[in-house]
Amino acid sequence: KFHSSCASMSAAEINEEAQKIVRKYLEKSAPAALNVSHDVYERIRDIMSNPTMHGAGMFAEAEREVLKLMELDVFARFKKTEEFTALMDRLRFYTELDVITK
């Protein structure tokens, strides 16, 4: 949802949408708070305080940071779970079944 919120901003909505994104994802008390560094958060706050700097890419650094953390941490841990192993086994079964039926 964070990614789609970032990508969906138009020029007319940037300030309002930016405020919503910050409140929903980036503030410490945000209902869907993301793990971004203090430096990234402060850079976004600086941009927010200067409307001439607003742009659709203002959250790009936060987005990259979140995706990197997901890749390195959450997904890496998920790949070690029984659920992931079972999913991969099911996918291999269907892939093999597809090859056999062709």
N, C-alpha and C positions, 0 to 999 in steps of 0.2 A: 504494500500500500504506500509505503514511503516513496518508492521509485515512481509509482504512477502519479502520486501527488506532485513530485518534482517535475515529471515530464509533461503534466497537463497544464502548467501555468502559461497563460497568454499575457501579453503586455498589459492589457487593461486590468487583469486580476492579480498581478504580481504582488503588490503590497499586502492585500487582504489574504491571498493564499499563503504568502510567506509567513505571515503572522499565525495562520492556522497550523502550518507545518511546524513552526517553532513550538507552539503550545502543545500540539499533539505528540510530537516525536522527540524534541530536543531539550525542552526544559526538564530539570531534575524531577519535577512533580508531574511530568507528562503522563497521560494514561497509557500511552504506548511508547514509553521512553526507549530510545536507542542508545547504545553504547558508543558515543563519539568522544574523542579527546576534548579536553578543556580548550586547547588551542583552536581546534576546529569550531567549537561552539562560540568562542570569543570572536573569531573572524566573521562568523555569520552575524553575530550581534552587531559588530562594527558595520557590516554591510547594511543591516536593517536600519541603523541609525543615520544612514546616508542614502536617501531615496535615489540619488543619481547613479548609485552603484548597483541598484537592484537589477536583476536579470534572471532569466530562466536557469542559468548555470550557477546561481549563487549557492546551491546546495550540493554541487557536484563533488566537492571534496568530502563532505559528510557521507554522501552516497557511496563514494569509492571506499571510504574507511569502513563503513558498515558491511559492504559486500566482501571486503578483504577479511574482516573479522569472521564473517559467516563462513567463508571458505576455509580459513585457517583453524577456526576453533569449533564452531557448532557443527559444521558438516563433517569435519575430521572426527569428532566424537561420535556423530550419528553413524558414520561408516563402520564403527566398531561395535555397533549394537546388534542384537539378535534380529531386530526388526529389519534392519538394512540387509543383513545376510539373507533372511527369508525372502525379502523382496527381490534381491539379485537372483536367488535360486529360482523364484517363480518366473522372472524375466528370461532367464536362460532356458527354462523349460519351454516357454512359449516361443522363444526364438528357435530352439531345436525342433519343436513341433511344426513350426512354420516351414522350416527347411525340409522336413520329412514329407510334408503334404504337397510340396511343389513339384 
